[in-house]
Amino acid sequence: MGNSYDVIIIGAGLSGLSAAHFLAKLSHAELRVAVIEKTSRPGGAIKTFNSEGYQGEWGPHGFLDNTPESQELLRDIDLYREAQQAPLGDFFRYICHRGQLERLPQSLSTALKTPLVSVGGKLRVFADLWKRPKMEDQTIADWVNYRFGPAILPLADAAVSGTFAGDFNRLSIDAVMPGVRALEKETGSVLRGLIKKKRAARGASKLARLPSMLNFPTGMERLVKALAGKKEIKYNAAVKGIRRDKVWTVSTEAGEFEAAQLIVALPVNQALRLLSAFKAPPVVEIPTARIINVVMGLPDSAEVPYGFGYLAPEQEHRFAVGAMFTSHMFPDRSPRACRLIEVLVGGRRHPERLTLSDSEIEARAVKDIGALINLPEPPLFIRVLRTEHAIPQLEMDHSALLRWRQSVESDLTGLYICGFGWDGIGMNDMIKSARKTAAAAAAGGERWMEELQVKPVYF
Ligand SMILES: Cc1cc2nc3c(=O)[nH]c(=O)nc-3n(C[C@H](O)[C@H](O)[C@H](O)COP(=O)(O)OP(=O)(O)OC[C@H]3O[C@@H](n4cnc5c(N)ncnc54)[C@H](O)[C@@H]3O)c2cc1C
């Protein structure tokens, strides 16, 4: 009976750990819960880097403080006050435009003046008010082009590279922005829908403020370590197979475990490997994108513009997808009189760059950044971080995959699926989906539909 539980959660990444947290919180009875993890540490993609006084991230660098489920989680584990905040309203974000960094407009008045889009391009955006919504799914590029015109494509491209490390010619608008699509279909126009929503929010006296980016003084790993806390986690126990008789039996490298309910909190492809025997999925696997982070310590003479960082649309033909100006966002992550920036390379469009040697990546990243930012002296510190965690891409077959998940969950009593790439890819998406999953498991399988969210900031 030692290996028998009420609920087993596979995966001790942010999804699995959040699901365990909410399960304990939302269950009326005290449940025996075990989290089963392949590696020897919690956190999955979330891992903080520390060397010679520089602190960077292998995975996520920040998440926005605008999601109630994440706020709840942080309060529950007493991390809300500890979190460092970088308010979007106080920082600039930059786009690489014709070889230079231009500020991304943060308000209507700056949007009207921005050199990023021509006057004709700006006027074309309003055609959205008359364009009839297309009901079928489209790539993000096709959708943006149809609704807002070609002048907006570089901005959308940068947004998609900055979040998914993805290719907007392949990602599905229905999968990536379901809330915006619902608004478009309901009101006939994205702009009209947004205006309506804003008016309704004012009526409900909600303060319209831009959110803040969050991280922790000791890095993002703080969150997953705090979540792992006193939970029962079986480390070094890669799951090899799952059986279902009267209960669920999970076979791992560290033995077999049984439970009445099973939460699979894994990235889409790992979940498909374990679950496809129960019902054939529409795809064997989905595409993923890997990204390299070049952690760069710069002397004080480097003229890093004030802001979060920049993104480069593909048409700019740059080596780096973009960079985060970490020292501006979250100070004290480098030795005194130095600055830290983190440069991103690779992604869905440039997997070939992942195969370059560290020294070549370092040299090309420094050259690329040096053409955008004045670097009178060479970097003081440079390190190439290659994470094995890839970002799932929500491309055109994603809707079919979600229908498959729904049918598997309803056919197989006691099975719940969440994790990286199912309901989005960001940390807020994971926490939200994990809470929903935990609530359904705590209620013995009862699920509810929720209102689709329109995110105010996509990058
Ligand atoms: C490079 C990169 C940058 C990112 N940047 C951001 C960002 O800035 N902001 C943001 O909001 N999000 C960002 N993300 C996304 C964020 O990291 C994810 O949303 C989140 O970490 C996913 O958590 P997860 O638990 O679903 O998956 P994972 O973190 O992948 O965790 C899954 C866990 O399951 C374990 N596992 C896998 N297979 C098995 C098995 N067979 N048996 C047992 N255990 C198994 C793994 O070891 C892992 O611990 C980034 C992701 C990456 C990769």
The ligand as a Tripos MOL2 file, in Angstrom:
@<TRIPOS>MOLECULE
LIG
   53    58     1     0     0
SMALL
NO_CHARGES

@<TRIPOS>ATOM
      1 C1         13.6580   28.8560  -22.9660 C.3       1 LIG1
      2 C2         12.3080   29.1310  -22.3780 C.ar      1 LIG1
      3 C3         11.9740   30.4310  -22.0310 C.ar      1 LIG1
      4 C4         10.7210   30.7020  -21.4590 C.ar      1 LIG1
      5 N1         10.4240   31.9950  -21.1120 N.ar      1 LIG1
      6 C5          9.2280   32.2640  -20.5230 C.ar      1 LIG1
      7 C6          8.9540   33.5720  -20.0100 C.ar      1 LIG1
      8 O1          9.7920   34.4660  -20.0640 O.2       1 LIG1
      9 N2          7.7440   33.7760  -19.4360 N.ar      1 LIG1
     10 C7          6.8110   32.7990  -19.2940 C.ar      1 LIG1
     11 O2          5.7170   33.0500  -18.7590 O.2       1 LIG1
     12 N3          7.0550   31.5230  -19.7420 N.ar      1 LIG1
     13 C8          8.2420   31.2450  -20.3300 C.ar      1 LIG1
     14 N4          8.5330   29.9700  -20.7210 N.ar      1 LIG1
     15 C9          7.5100   28.9290  -20.5240 C.3       1 LIG1
     16 C10         7.5390   28.3350  -19.1150 C.3       1 LIG1
     17 O3          8.8380   27.9210  -18.8120 O.3       1 LIG1
     18 C11         6.5560   27.1540  -19.0860 C.3       1 LIG1
     19 O4          5.2400   27.6800  -19.1890 O.3       1 LIG1
     20 C12         6.5930   26.2960  -17.8400 C.3       1 LIG1
     21 O5          7.8370   26.2060  -17.2350 O.3       1 LIG1
     22 C13         6.0890   24.8830  -18.2220 C.3       1 LIG1
     23 O6          5.9310   24.1180  -17.0530 O.3       1 LIG1
     24 P1          5.4110   22.6030  -17.1560 P.3       1 LIG1
     25 O7          5.4220   22.0630  -15.7930 O.co2     1 LIG1
     26 O8          4.1380   22.5610  -17.8910 O.co2     1 LIG1
     27 O9          6.4680   21.8550  -18.0720 O.3       1 LIG1
     28 P2          7.9940   21.5270  -17.7600 P.3       1 LIG1
     29 O10         8.6670   22.6780  -17.1410 O.co2     1 LIG1
     30 O11         8.5570   20.9710  -19.0170 O.co2     1 LIG1
     31 O12         7.9370   20.3920  -16.6490 O.3       1 LIG1
     32 C14         7.6010   19.0560  -16.9520 C.3       1 LIG1
     33 C15         8.2800   18.1580  -15.9360 C.3       1 LIG1
     34 O13         7.9310   16.8060  -16.2320 O.3       1 LIG1
     35 C16         9.0920   16.0010  -16.1440 C.3       1 LIG1
     36 N5          8.9000   14.8350  -17.0240 N.ar      1 LIG1
     37 C17         8.9240   14.7870  -18.3730 C.ar      1 LIG1
     38 N6          8.6800   13.5360  -18.8150 N.ar      1 LIG1
     39 C18         8.4920   12.7830  -17.7160 C.ar      1 LIG1
     40 C19         8.2200   11.4040  -17.4930 C.ar      1 LIG1
     41 N7          8.0780   10.5420  -18.5150 N.pl3     1 LIG1
     42 N8          8.1090   10.9610  -16.2210 N.ar      1 LIG1
     43 C20         8.2330   11.8030  -15.1630 C.ar      1 LIG1
     44 N9          8.5020   13.1160  -15.3030 N.ar      1 LIG1
     45 C21         8.6310   13.6080  -16.5650 C.ar      1 LIG1
     46 C22        10.2260   16.9050  -16.5880 C.3       1 LIG1
     47 O14        11.4810   16.4550  -16.1080 O.3       1 LIG1
     48 C23         9.7950   18.2370  -15.9730 C.3       1 LIG1
     49 O15        10.2910   18.4140  -14.6680 O.3       1 LIG1
     50 C24         9.7830   29.6520  -21.2690 C.ar      1 LIG1
     51 C25        10.1240   28.3370  -21.5990 C.ar      1 LIG1
     52 C26        11.3830   28.0650  -22.1550 C.ar      1 LIG1
     53 C27        11.7440   26.6550  -22.4890 C.3       1 LIG1
@<TRIPOS>BOND
     1     1     2 1
     2     2     3 ar
     3     2    52 ar
     4     3     4 ar
     5     4     5 ar
     6     4    50 ar
     7     5     6 ar
     8     6     7 ar
     9     6    13 1
    10     7     8 2
    11     7     9 ar
    12     9    10 ar
    13    10    11 2
    14    10    12 ar
    15    12    13 ar
    16    13    14 ar
    17    14    15 1
    18    14    50 ar
    19    15    16 1
    20    16    17 1
    21    16    18 1
    22    18    19 1
    23    18    20 1
    24    20    21 1
    25    20    22 1
    26    22    23 1
    27    23    24 1
    28    24    25 2
    29    24    26 1
    30    24    27 1
    31    27    28 1
    32    28    29 2
    33    28    30 1
    34    28    31 1
    35    31    32 1
    36    32    33 1
    37    33    34 1
    38    33    48 1
    39    34    35 1
    40    35    36 1
    41    35    46 1
    42    36    37 ar
    43    36    45 ar
    44    37    38 ar
    45    38    39 ar
    46    39    40 ar
    47    39    45 ar
    48    40    41 1
    49    40    42 ar
    50    42    43 ar
    51    43    44 ar
    52    44    45 ar
    53    46    47 1
    54    46    48 1
    55    48    49 1
    56    50    51 ar
    57    51    52 ar
    58    52    53 1
@<TRIPOS>SUBSTRUCTURE
     1 LIG1         1 GROUP 0 **** ****
